């Protein structure tokens, strides 16, 4: 029996029912005992009568023995006395001889007749002959003129051997049964009445316990189901249940606070605290849900990924508070630019998303993306400053492009990347070719990782010639990648990827060490100082340990600072703050030259030339093609050279392939030249040999 599955009410009532059953059992046993006692009392009564009759018979027999009476007279005297023994309204003492003949009967007429035909008479005679005993049987009884048969009787028999008499007397047991059933009825009535009252009382007690317990259980189940609108009763009771109810009310209060806090945390977990928009956590589920619905309804669902152009500049120049203000205003403009049914959120940083459900066609998504870009072109007021903020957007639509939320996001991100590559401030839709381009880029990135481990990147050196003397003045270290399967890979392919991934730092450090080693090699073999130039990327230069690596490189190779020149891009000087200026000043203080590579190709703000410790300009190869035939090109080159001379900067022209161009530049007082006219980039040993040979010549 598993009591653990019983209800509290049944558990409380169980001992009550056990006690009630015990009481019934005890009373029943006592009634049975009472009935037995009553029956024994009746038997004892007839036994006493039989013994009295036996005493009379013995007295008569004594009179016969002492001669006072004859034996017949004595028997008659005994019979007469026994006949007179009438009790209970006609019950008598009977006498039989040993053969079953009636000696004393109800009537004198029956005396002398045989009663052996009656089975119970036989039993009484046998009991008497065997020393006396009781015989139970059923007989007829007449009361108030009504005769009933089968009434229970008990007879006691004893044997008087001298005369061969069996003396018996019987008594009806009806009154025993009547007394028993009367007692039983009285007990049932009393027990029933007391039981009903007790049951009502126990039920009230049980109800006062189980009712509150059940209510508290219901309260707990309600809380477990997430419903905190719980009313706790019974807190006013002074017993343990009242204490439980009070504790439950406190628990409910805590649960309500916890649920409220959980709701707030859920809201925070799925919303952006700055803009109030949905956040990345809610993005994937919502996008997938809308894609599934679009597939089922035969409509379209589009995703627009939005990214602010040059947001880092705002943060760096105006501070993060201004950046946050721009993000908030951007969120509001996105909300006003797209349709009301759009689901808008912020992914991270300056990146937002717009999910457009239930679109009749994909063109509607591009139309809304263009409206969004146009809305962001309007000037924005931030901290009393007017900012011109633009965004780039990438659009992908499902289920056409993909029915998977992660895949659609990746496709929209590819489109955003394409928009960024196009200069920003525009919207681009995903095309299959974009994925192929990115896949090629990732493949290249993976190949570069292996190439770095296997040492496939090598330094090649190209001579830098003194245009006035025709002697070598140094060389430039260039990075070359020779893949074991694909051969030479164009630097224009892998350098931009290395810049993006940060692999350029490892490549640049390797190139720096090779340049220092080559500078030591050629300067030990040359009477004139040879300056070896090496390109340094913005990411490499601004890496925290660049200056340490530079000093270690010089010390490890024995390279003198004046033998080394670092080539940087103009964008580095325009895109960063004081950190660049401080780093370049420290480099210049070491005695290392700093040159601007590809000068004249992208920027017109030239004030940095006197603000930064620049020592040389390298004129981009794009100016060399038309310098001898295009007057305007010649004017541009002359202007650059004049400006450089005025600022005291050395000049080097790149990409010289003909003698005419070399002579033209020399006539313009351009100091150095570099190009295929003299030398194609080659390994260190080959370049060193050429340099020594030209120097001797």
C-alpha positions as CSV (number, residue, x, y, z in Angstrom):
1,X,0.0,0.0,0.0
2,X,1.6,3.2,-1.2
3,X,0.5,5.9,1.3
4,X,2.4,8.5,-0.7
5,X,-0.3,8.5,-3.3
6,X,-3.1,9.1,-0.8
7,X,-4.6,12.5,-0.4
8,X,-4.1,14.4,2.9
9,X,-7.7,14.0,3.8
10,X,-7.5,10.2,3.5
11,X,-4.3,10.1,5.5
12,X,-6.0,12.1,8.3
13,X,-9.1,10.0,8.2
14,X,-7.3,6.7,8.1
15,X,-6.6,6.5,11.9
16,X,-10.2,7.6,12.6
17,X,-11.5,4.7,10.5
18,X,-9.1,2.3,12.1
19,X,-10.3,3.4,15.6
20,X,-14.0,3.1,14.5
21,X,-13.3,-0.4,13.1
22,X,-11.6,-1.3,16.4
23,X,-14.5,-0.1,18.4
24,X,-17.0,-2.1,16.3
25,X,-14.9,-5.2,16.7
26,X,-14.6,-4.8,20.5
27,X,-18.3,-4.2,20.9
28,X,-19.2,-7.1,18.6
29,X,-17.0,-9.4,20.5
30,X,-18.5,-8.2,23.8
31,X,-22.0,-8.8,22.4
32,X,-21.1,-12.3,21.4
33,X,-19.7,-12.8,24.8
34,X,-22.9,-11.4,26.3
35,X,-25.0,-13.7,24.2
36,X,-22.9,-16.6,25.4
37,X,-23.3,-15.5,29.0
38,X,-27.1,-15.3,28.6
39,X,-27.2,-18.7,27.0
40,X,-25.1,-20.2,29.8
41,X,-27.4,-18.5,32.3
42,X,-30.4,-20.3,30.8
43,X,-28.6,-23.6,30.7
44,X,-27.6,-23.1,34.3
45,X,-31.2,-22.4,35.2
46,X,-32.5,-25.7,33.7
47,X,-29.5,-27.5,35.1
48,X,-30.5,-26.2,38.6
49,X,-34.0,-27.5,38.0
50,X,-32.8,-30.9,36.9
51,X,-30.5,-31.1,39.9
52,X,-33.4,-30.1,42.1
53,X,-35.5,-32.9,40.5
54,X,-32.6,-35.2,41.0
55,X,-32.4,-34.2,44.6
56,X,-36.2,-35.0,45.0
57,X,-35.6,-38.3,43.3
58,X,-32.7,-39.1,45.6
59,X,-34.8,-38.2,48.7
60,X,-37.6,-40.5,47.5
61,X,-35.1,-43.3,46.8
62,X,-33.6,-42.8,50.3
63,X,-37.1,-43.2,51.8
64,X,-37.6,-46.4,49.9
65,X,-34.2,-47.7,51.0
66,X,-34.9,-47.1,54.7
67,X,-38.3,-48.7,54.5
68,X,-40.3,-45.5,55.0
69,X,-41.9,-45.9,51.6
70,X,-42.2,-48.7,49.2
71,X,-40.2,-48.3,46.1
72,X,-43.3,-47.7,43.9
73,X,-44.7,-45.2,46.5
74,X,-41.3,-43.5,46.5
75,X,-41.3,-43.3,42.7
76,X,-44.8,-41.9,42.7
77,X,-43.8,-39.4,45.2
78,X,-40.9,-38.3,43.1
79,X,-43.0,-38.2,40.0
80,X,-45.6,-36.1,41.6
81,X,-43.0,-33.6,42.9
82,X,-41.3,-33.4,39.5
83,X,-44.6,-32.8,37.7
84,X,-45.3,-29.9,40.0
85,X,-42.1,-28.2,38.8
86,X,-43.5,-25.8,36.3
87,X,-41.7,-22.6,35.2
88,X,-41.6,-20.0,32.5
89,X,-45.3,-20.4,31.6
90,X,-45.5,-24.2,31.3
91,X,-42.0,-25.4,30.9
92,X,-41.4,-28.6,32.9
93,X,-38.9,-31.2,34.0
94,X,-39.1,-34.5,32.0
95,X,-38.1,-37.9,33.1
96,X,-37.3,-40.8,30.7
97,X,-36.2,-44.3,31.3
98,X,-33.0,-45.6,29.7
99,X,-35.0,-47.0,26.7
100,X,-36.7,-43.7,26.0
101,X,-40.1,-44.2,27.6
102,X,-41.7,-41.2,29.2
103,X,-41.7,-41.4,33.0
104,X,-42.8,-37.8,33.7
105,X,-44.3,-35.8,30.9
106,X,-46.5,-32.8,30.2
107,X,-49.5,-34.9,30.6
108,X,-50.1,-38.1,32.5
109,X,-51.6,-39.7,29.4
110,X,-48.2,-39.5,27.6
111,X,-46.4,-41.1,30.5
112,X,-45.3,-44.7,29.7
113,X,-45.2,-43.9,26.0
114,X,-42.0,-44.0,24.1
115,X,-40.3,-40.8,23.0
116,X,-37.3,-42.6,21.4
117,X,-38.5,-41.6,18.0
118,X,-37.4,-38.0,18.7
119,X,-33.8,-37.4,17.8
120,X,-33.3,-34.7,20.4
121,X,-34.8,-37.1,23.1
122,X,-32.1,-39.7,22.1
123,X,-29.4,-37.0,22.4
124,X,-30.7,-36.0,25.9
125,X,-30.8,-39.6,27.1
126,X,-27.3,-40.3,25.8
127,X,-26.0,-37.1,27.4
128,X,-27.6,-38.1,30.7
129,X,-26.2,-41.7,30.6
130,X,-22.8,-40.3,29.8
131,X,-22.7,-38.3,32.9
132,X,-24.9,-35.4,32.1
133,X,-24.7,-32.5,29.7
134,X,-26.5,-30.0,27.5
135,X,-28.4,-30.7,24.3
136,X,-29.2,-28.0,21.8
137,X,-32.1,-28.5,19.4
138,X,-35.1,-26.8,17.8
139,X,-38.6,-27.3,18.8
140,X,-42.2,-25.9,18.6
141,X,-43.3,-23.2,20.9
142,X,-46.8,-21.9,21.6
143,X,-47.3,-18.4,22.9
144,X,-50.6,-16.6,23.1
145,X,-52.2,-19.4,21.1
146,X,-49.6,-19.2,18.3
147,X,-47.3,-22.1,17.7
148,X,-44.0,-21.6,16.0
149,X,-41.6,-24.3,15.1
150,X,-37.9,-24.4,14.9
151,X,-37.4,-22.3,18.0
152,X,-33.9,-22.8,19.6
153,X,-33.9,-24.8,22.8
154,X,-31.3,-26.0,25.3
155,X,-31.9,-29.1,27.5
156,X,-29.9,-30.4,30.5
157,X,-29.9,-34.1,31.2
158,X,-28.7,-36.1,34.2
159,X,-28.9,-39.9,35.0
160,X,-30.3,-41.3,38.2
161,X,-28.9,-44.8,37.9
162,X,-30.8,-46.6,40.8
163,X,-34.1,-46.2,39.0
164,X,-32.7,-45.9,35.5
165,X,-34.1,-42.5,35.1
166,X,-32.8,-39.7,32.8
167,X,-34.0,-36.4,34.2
168,X,-34.1,-33.5,31.7
169,X,-35.4,-30.0,31.4
170,X,-35.3,-27.7,28.4
171,X,-35.5,-23.9,28.0
172,X,-36.3,-21.8,24.9
173,X,-33.4,-19.5,23.9
174,X,-35.6,-16.9,22.1
175,X,-35.1,-14.5,24.9
176,X,-31.4,-14.9,24.6
177,X,-31.5,-14.0,20.9
178,X,-34.0,-11.3,21.5
179,X,-31.7,-9.9,24.3
180,X,-28.7,-10.2,22.0
181,X,-30.4,-8.4,19.1
182,X,-31.8,-5.8,21.4
183,X,-28.4,-5.1,22.7
184,X,-27.0,-5.1,19.2
185,X,-29.7,-2.7,18.0
186,X,-29.1,-0.3,20.9
187,X,-25.4,-0.4,20.3
188,X,-26.0,0.2,16.6
189,X,-28.2,3.2,17.3
190,X,-25.9,4.6,19.9
191,X,-22.8,3.9,17.9
192,X,-24.5,5.3,14.7
193,X,-25.5,8.5,16.5
194,X,-22.2,8.9,18.2
195,X,-20.5,7.9,14.9
196,X,-22.4,10.5,12.9
197,X,-21.6,13.2,15.5
198,X,-18.0,12.1,15.6
199,X,-17.8,11.9,11.8
200,X,-19.2,15.4,11.6
201,X,-16.7,16.6,14.2
202,X,-13.8,14.8,12.6
203,X,-14.8,16.0,9.1
204,X,-14.8,19.5,10.4
205,X,-11.4,19.0,11.9
206,X,-10.1,17.3,8.8
207,X,-11.7,20.1,6.6
208,X,-10.0,22.7,8.7
209,X,-6.7,21.0,8.0
210,X,-7.1,19.7,4.4
211,X,-9.0,22.7,3.1
212,X,-6.2,25.2,3.7
213,X,-3.6,22.6,2.6
214,X,-5.5,22.1,-0.6
215,X,-5.8,25.9,-1.1
216,X,-2.1,26.3,-0.4
217,X,-1.4,23.4,-2.9
218,X,-3.5,25.1,-5.5
219,X,-1.6,28.4,-4.8
220,X,1.7,26.6,-5.4
221,X,0.5,24.9,-8.6
222,X,-0.8,28.3,-9.8
223,X,2.7,29.8,-9.2
224,X,4.3,26.8,-10.8
225,X,2.2,27.4,-13.9
226,X,3.6,31.0,-14.0
227,X,0.5,32.7,-12.7
228,X,1.5,35.1,-10.0
229,X,-2.0,36.5,-9.4
230,X,-2.4,34.4,-6.3
231,X,-4.6,35.2,-3.3
232,X,-3.4,33.4,-0.1
233,X,-6.1,32.8,2.5
234,X,-5.9,31.5,6.1
235,X,-3.1,33.9,7.1
236,X,-5.1,34.9,10.2
237,X,-5.0,31.4,11.8
238,X,-3.0,31.1,15.0
239,X,-1.9,27.5,14.3
240,X,0.8,26.0,12.1
241,X,-1.4,26.3,9.0
242,X,-1.6,30.0,9.6
243,X,2.2,30.1,9.8
244,X,2.3,28.1,6.5
245,X,-0.1,30.5,4.9
246,X,1.9,33.5,6.1
247,X,5.1,31.9,4.7
248,X,3.2,31.2,1.4
249,X,2.1,34.9,1.2
250,X,5.8,35.9,1.6
251,X,6.8,33.4,-1.0
252,X,4.1,34.7,-3.4
253,X,5.4,38.2,-2.8
254,X,8.9,37.1,-3.7
255,X,7.7,35.2,-6.7
256,X,5.7,38.3,-7.9
257,X,8.9,40.4,-7.6
258,X,10.9,37.6,-9.3
259,X,8.4,37.4,-12.2
260,X,8.4,41.1,-12.6
261,X,12.2,41.1,-12.6
262,X,12.2,38.2,-15.0
263,X,9.9,40.1,-17.3
264,X,12.2,43.1,-17.1
265,X,15.2,40.9,-17.8
266,X,13.4,39.3,-20.7
267,X,12.6,42.7,-22.1
268,X,16.2,43.7,-21.6
269,X,17.5,40.4,-23.0
270,X,15.5,40.9,-26.2
271,X,15.7,44.7,-26.6
272,X,18.5,47.1,-27.1
273,X,19.0,49.3,-24.0
274,X,20.3,52.3,-26.0
275,X,17.8,52.5,-28.9
276,X,14.8,50.6,-27.5
277,X,14.8,48.4,-30.6
278,X,14.9,44.6,-30.7
279,X,18.3,43.2,-30.3
280,X,20.3,40.3,-31.8
281,X,18.8,37.7,-29.4
282,X,15.3,38.2,-30.9
283,X,16.6,38.6,-34.5
284,X,17.1,35.0,-35.6
285,X,13.9,33.6,-34.2
286,X,11.8,36.4,-35.7
287,X,13.5,36.2,-39.1
288,X,13.0,32.4,-39.2
289,X,9.4,32.8,-38.2
290,X,8.7,35.3,-41.0
291,X,10.6,33.2,-43.5
292,X,8.5,30.1,-42.6
293,X,5.3,32.1,-42.9
294,X,6.3,33.6,-46.3
295,X,7.0,30.1,-47.6
296,X,3.6,28.9,-46.4
297,X,1.7,32.0,-47.8
298,X,3.6,32.3,-51.0
299,X,4.9,35.8,-50.2
300,X,8.3,37.2,-49.6
301,X,10.3,38.2,-46.5
302,X,13.3,40.5,-46.9
303,X,16.2,41.4,-44.6
304,X,17.9,44.7,-44.7
305,X,21.2,45.0,-42.9
306,X,22.2,48.6,-42.2
307,X,25.7,49.9,-41.2
308,X,26.8,53.4,-40.6
309,X,29.6,54.7,-42.8
310,X,32.7,55.8,-41.0
311,X,31.0,55.7,-37.6
312,X,34.4,55.1,-35.9
313,X,35.4,58.6,-36.9
314,X,32.5,60.1,-35.0
315,X,33.3,58.1,-31.9
316,X,37.0,59.0,-32.1
317,X,36.5,62.8,-32.8
318,X,33.4,63.6,-30.8
319,X,33.3,60.9,-28.1
320,X,31.1,57.9,-27.4
321,X,28.3,60.0,-26.0
322,X,27.9,61.7,-29.4
323,X,28.2,58.3,-31.1
324,X,25.3,57.0,-28.9
325,X,23.2,60.0,-29.9
326,X,23.9,59.2,-33.6
327,X,22.8,55.6,-33.0
328,X,19.5,56.7,-31.3
329,X,18.7,59.2,-34.1
330,X,19.6,56.5,-36.7
331,X,17.1,54.1,-35.0
332,X,14.4,56.7,-35.2
333,X,15.1,57.5,-38.9
334,X,15.0,53.8,-39.8
335,X,11.6,53.5,-38.1
336,X,10.2,56.4,-40.0
337,X,11.7,55.3,-43.3
338,X,10.4,51.7,-43.5
339,X,6.8,50.4,-43.5
340,X,4.9,50.0,-40.2
341,X,4.9,46.2,-40.3
342,X,8.7,46.0,-40.4
343,X,10.5,44.4,-37.5
344,X,13.5,46.7,-36.7
345,X,16.4,46.1,-34.4
346,X,20.1,46.7,-33.6
347,X,22.5,43.9,-34.1
348,X,25.6,45.4,-32.5
349,X,27.7,48.6,-32.6
350,X,26.5,50.7,-35.6
351,X,24.8,47.8,-37.3
352,X,21.0,47.6,-37.6
353,X,18.5,45.2,-39.2
354,X,15.1,45.5,-40.7
355,X,12.9,42.4,-41.4
356,X,10.2,43.1,-43.9
357,X,7.4,40.5,-43.9
358,X,4.5,39.9,-46.3
359,X,6.1,41.5,-49.3
360,X,4.3,41.1,-52.7
361,X,7.6,41.1,-54.5
362,X,11.4,41.6,-53.8
363,X,11.5,45.0,-55.5
364,X,9.6,46.5,-52.6
365,X,12.5,45.6,-50.3
366,X,15.0,47.4,-52.5
367,X,12.7,50.4,-52.7
368,X,12.5,50.6,-48.9
369,X,16.3,50.2,-48.6
370,X,16.8,53.1,-51.0
371,X,14.3,55.2,-48.9
372,X,16.3,54.4,-45.8
373,X,19.6,55.4,-47.4
374,X,18.0,58.7,-48.6
375,X,16.5,59.4,-45.1
376,X,19.9,59.1,-43.5
377,X,21.5,61.6,-46.0
378,X,19.7,64.4,-44.2
379,X,21.9,66.4,-41.8
380,X,21.8,65.3,-38.2
381,X,22.2,67.6,-35.2
382,X,24.4,66.1,-32.4
383,X,25.7,68.3,-29.5
384,X,25.2,71.5,-31.4
385,X,27.1,70.1,-34.3
386,X,25.6,69.3,-37.7
387,X,26.8,65.9,-38.9
388,X,26.4,64.4,-42.4
389,X,25.8,60.7,-41.6
390,X,25.3,58.1,-44.3
391,X,24.6,54.3,-44.2
392,X,25.3,51.3,-46.4
393,X,22.6,48.6,-46.7
394,X,22.6,45.0,-47.9
395,X,19.3,43.3,-48.9
396,X,18.5,39.6,-49.2
397,X,15.0,38.2,-49.7
398,X,13.5,34.8,-48.8
399,X,12.6,32.2,-49.5
400,X,14.1,33.0,-52.9
401,X,17.6,33.7,-51.8
402,X,17.3,31.3,-48.8
403,X,14.6,30.0,-46.4
404,X,17.2,29.7,-43.6
405,X,17.6,32.7,-41.3
406,X,21.4,32.3,-40.8
407,X,21.9,31.9,-44.5
408,X,19.7,34.9,-45.4
409,X,21.6,37.0,-42.8
410,X,24.9,35.9,-44.4
411,X,23.7,36.9,-47.8
412,X,22.5,40.3,-46.6
413,X,25.8,40.8,-45.0
414,X,27.6,40.0,-48.3
415,X,25.4,42.6,-50.0
416,X,26.3,45.1,-47.3
417,X,30.0,44.3,-47.8
418,X,29.5,45.0,-51.5
419,X,27.9,48.3,-50.7
420,X,30.8,49.2,-48.4
421,X,33.3,48.3,-51.2
422,X,31.3,50.6,-53.5
423,X,32.1,53.5,-51.2
424,X,29.1,53.3,-48.9
425,X,26.0,55.5,-48.9
426,X,24.1,53.1,-51.1
427,X,22.0,49.9,-51.1
428,X,22.9,46.6,-52.7
429,X,20.9,43.5,-53.2
430,X,22.4,40.0,-52.8
431,X,23.7,38.3,-55.9
432,X,25.1,34.8,-56.2
433,X,28.4,36.2,-57.4
434,X,28.9,37.9,-54.1
435,X,29.1,34.6,-52.3
436,X,31.6,33.3,-54.8
437,X,33.8,36.4,-54.2
438,X,33.7,36.0,-50.5
439,X,34.3,32.3,-50.7
440,X,37.4,33.0,-52.8
441,X,38.4,35.6,-50.1
442,X,38.0,33.0,-47.3
443,X,39.8,30.4,-49.2
444,X,42.7,32.9,-49.7
445,X,42.7,33.7,-46.0
446,X,42.9,30.0,-45.2
447,X,45.8,29.6,-47.7
448,X,47.6,32.5,-46.1
449,X,47.4,30.9,-42.7
450,X,49.1,27.8,-44.1
451,X,51.6,29.9,-46.0
452,X,52.7,31.8,-42.9
453,X,53.3,28.5,-41.1
454,X,55.2,27.0,-44.1
455,X,57.2,30.2,-44.7
456,X,55.9,30.7,-48.3
457,X,56.1,34.5,-48.0
458,X,59.5,35.8,-49.3
459,X,61.1,39.1,-49.6
460,X,62.1,40.4,-53.0
461,X,64.1,43.6,-53.5
462,X,63.9,46.2,-56.3
463,X,66.6,48.7,-56.9
464,X,66.2,52.4,-56.2
465,X,68.5,54.4,-58.6
466,X,70.0,57.8,-58.2
467,X,68.7,59.5,-61.4
468,X,71.6,62.0,-61.5
469,X,74.5,59.5,-61.2
470,X,72.9,56.3,-62.4
471,X,74.2,54.5,-59.4
472,X,72.0,52.4,-57.0
473,X,71.0,54.3,-53.9
474,X,69.2,51.5,-52.2
475,X,66.2,49.1,-52.7
476,X,62.7,48.4,-51.7
477,X,61.7,45.2,-49.9
478,X,58.6,43.8,-51.6
479,X,56.5,40.8,-50.3
480,X,56.2,37.9,-52.7
481,X,54.1,34.8,-52.2
482,X,55.0,31.7,-54.2
483,X,52.4,29.0,-53.6
484,X,53.5,25.4,-54.2
485,X,50.4,24.7,-56.3
486,X,49.3,28.0,-57.7
487,X,52.7,29.6,-58.2
488,X,53.1,33.4,-57.8
489,X,50.1,35.1,-56.2
490,X,49.6,38.8,-57.0
491,X,50.2,41.0,-54.0
492,X,47.1,43.0,-55.1
493,X,45.0,39.9,-54.3
494,X,46.4,38.9,-50.9
495,X,47.6,42.2,-49.3
496,X,44.1,43.7,-48.9
497,X,42.9,40.4,-47.4
498,X,45.9,40.3,-45.0
499,X,45.0,43.9,-44.0
500,X,41.4,42.9,-43.2
501,X,42.3,39.8,-41.3
502,X,45.3,41.1,-39.4
503,X,47.7,38.6,-41.0
504,X,49.5,41.7,-42.4
505,X,51.1,42.1,-39.0
506,X,52.9,38.8,-39.2
507,X,53.8,39.3,-42.9
508,X,55.0,42.9,-42.2
509,X,57.2,41.9,-39.3
510,X,58.8,39.2,-41.5
511,X,59.4,41.8,-44.3
512,X,60.9,44.2,-41.7
513,X,63.4,41.6,-40.5
514,X,64.3,40.7,-44.1
515,X,64.8,44.3,-45.0
516,X,67.1,44.9,-42.0
517,X,69.1,41.8,-42.9
518,X,69.4,42.9,-46.5
519,X,70.5,46.4,-45.4
520,X,73.3,45.0,-43.4
521,X,74.3,42.8,-46.2
522,X,74.5,45.5,-48.9
523,X,76.0,48.2,-46.7
524,X,78.9,45.9,-45.6
525,X,79.7,45.4,-49.3
526,X,79.2,49.1,-50.4
527,X,81.2,52.2,-49.9
528,X,78.1,54.3,-50.1
529,X,75.2,54.1,-47.7
530,X,72.4,52.1,-49.1
531,X,68.8,52.7,-47.8
532,X,66.4,49.8,-47.8
533,X,62.8,50.8,-47.8
534,X,60.0,48.5,-46.5
535,X,56.2,49.0,-46.5
536,X,54.5,49.2,-43.1
537,X,50.7,48.8,-43.0
538,X,48.6,51.0,-40.8
539,X,47.5,48.0,-38.8
540,X,51.1,46.9,-38.3
541,X,52.3,50.4,-37.3
542,X,49.5,50.9,-34.8
543,X,49.9,47.5,-33.2
544,X,51.0,48.0,-29.6
545,X,54.4,46.3,-29.9
546,X,55.6,47.7,-33.2
547,X,58.2,49.9,-31.8
548,X,59.6,47.1,-29.6
549,X,59.7,44.8,-32.6
550,X,61.5,47.5,-34.7
551,X,64.2,48.0,-32.0
552,X,64.6,44.2,-31.6
553,X,64.9,43.9,-35.4
554,X,67.6,46.5,-35.6
555,X,69.5,45.0,-32.6
556,X,69.2,41.4,-33.8
557,X,70.4,42.1,-37.4
558,X,72.9,44.9,-36.6
559,X,71.1,47.2,-39.0
560,X,71.8,50.9,-38.6
561,X,68.7,53.1,-38.4
562,X,69.9,55.3,-41.2
563,X,70.0,52.3,-43.5
564,X,66.2,51.8,-43.1
565,X,63.2,53.7,-44.5
566,X,59.6,52.9,-43.6
567,X,57.0,53.5,-46.3
568,X,53.5,54.4,-45.1
569,X,50.3,55.4,-46.9
570,X,48.6,58.8,-46.8
571,X,45.4,57.3,-45.3
572,X,47.3,56.4,-42.1
573,X,48.1,60.1,-41.5
574,X,44.5,61.3,-42.2
575,X,42.5,58.5,-40.5
576,X,44.0,58.4,-37.0
577,X,44.8,60.8,-34.2
578,X,47.7,61.6,-31.9
579,X,48.8,58.0,-31.6
580,X,50.1,58.0,-35.1
581,X,52.0,61.2,-34.7
582,X,53.6,60.1,-31.5
583,X,54.7,56.8,-33.0
584,X,56.2,58.4,-36.1
585,X,58.0,61.0,-34.0
586,X,59.6,58.1,-32.0
587,X,60.6,56.3,-35.2
588,X,62.1,59.5,-36.7
589,X,64.0,60.1,-33.4
590,X,65.6,56.7,-33.9
591,X,67.1,58.0,-37.2
592,X,64.9,55.9,-39.5
593,X,63.5,57.6,-42.6
594,X,59.7,57.8,-43.2
595,X,58.4,58.0,-46.8
596,X,54.8,58.5,-48.1
597,X,54.1,55.7,-50.6
598,X,51.9,56.1,-53.7
599,X,51.8,59.9,-53.1
600,X,49.2,61.8,-55.1
601,X,46.6,59.1,-55.6
602,X,43.8,59.8,-53.2
603,X,44.1,62.8,-50.8
604,X,44.3,66.5,-51.3
605,X,44.8,67.6,-47.7
606,X,48.6,68.1,-47.7
607,X,49.0,69.9,-44.3
608,X,50.2,66.6,-42.8
609,X,53.4,66.9,-44.7
610,X,54.8,69.5,-42.3
611,X,53.0,68.2,-39.2
612,X,54.5,64.7,-39.4
613,X,58.2,63.8,-39.5
614,X,58.1,62.8,-43.2
615,X,61.5,62.6,-45.0
616,X,60.5,61.4,-48.5
617,X,57.7,61.2,-51.1
618,X,57.3,58.3,-53.5
619,X,55.3,59.5,-56.6
620,X,52.8,57.0,-57.7
621,X,53.5,55.0,-60.9
622,X,50.2,56.2,-62.4
623,X,51.9,59.6,-63.1
624,X,54.7,58.0,-65.2
625,X,52.7,56.7,-68.1
626,X,51.9,60.1,-69.6
627,X,54.6,62.4,-68.3
628,X,56.4,62.6,-71.6
629,X,53.3,63.1,-73.7
630,X,50.7,64.7,-71.5
631,X,51.4,68.3,-70.5
632,X,48.9,68.2,-67.6
633,X,50.5,65.0,-66.2
634,X,53.9,66.7,-66.4
635,X,52.5,69.8,-64.6
636,X,51.2,67.6,-61.8
637,X,54.6,65.8,-61.4
638,X,56.5,69.2,-61.4
639,X,54.1,70.5,-58.8
640,X,54.7,67.5,-56.5
641,X,58.4,67.8,-57.0
642,X,58.4,71.6,-56.3
643,X,56.4,71.1,-53.2
644,X,58.7,68.3,-52.0
645,X,61.8,70.4,-52.6
646,X,60.3,73.3,-50.9
647,X,59.6,71.1,-47.8
648,X,63.0,69.5,-48.0
649,X,61.7,66.1,-48.8
650,X,63.5,63.5,-50.9
651,X,61.5,62.3,-54.0
652,X,61.4,58.9,-55.6
653,X,59.4,58.2,-58.8
654,X,57.9,54.7,-59.1
655,X,57.1,52.6,-62.1
656,X,59.9,53.9,-64.5
657,X,60.1,51.6,-67.5
658,X,61.8,53.8,-70.2
659,X,64.9,55.9,-70.5
660,X,62.8,58.9,-71.7
661,X,60.8,58.9,-68.5
662,X,64.0,58.6,-66.5
663,X,65.7,61.5,-68.3
664,X,62.5,63.6,-68.0
665,X,62.3,63.1,-64.2
666,X,66.0,63.8,-63.9
667,X,65.5,67.1,-65.7
668,X,62.8,67.9,-63.2
669,X,65.3,67.3,-60.3
670,X,63.6,64.1,-59.1
671,X,66.3,62.5,-57.0
672,X,65.5,58.8,-57.2
673,X,63.8,56.4,-59.6
674,X,62.5,52.9,-59.3
675,X,61.1,50.5,-62.0
676,X,61.6,47.8,-64.5
677,X,64.0,50.0,-66.5
678,X,66.8,48.9,-64.2
679,X,65.6,45.9,-62.3
680,X,62.7,43.7,-61.6
681,X,62.2,42.6,-58.0
682,X,64.5,39.6,-57.2
683,X,65.8,37.6,-54.3
684,X,68.3,39.2,-51.9
685,X,71.4,37.5,-53.3
686,X,70.6,38.5,-56.9
687,X,69.7,42.1,-56.0
688,X,72.8,42.4,-53.9
689,X,75.0,41.2,-56.7
690,X,73.4,43.7,-59.2
691,X,73.8,46.5,-56.7
692,X,77.5,45.8,-56.2
693,X,78.1,45.5,-60.0
694,X,76.4,48.8,-60.8
695,X,78.2,50.5,-57.9
696,X,81.6,49.4,-59.3
697,X,80.7,50.3,-62.8
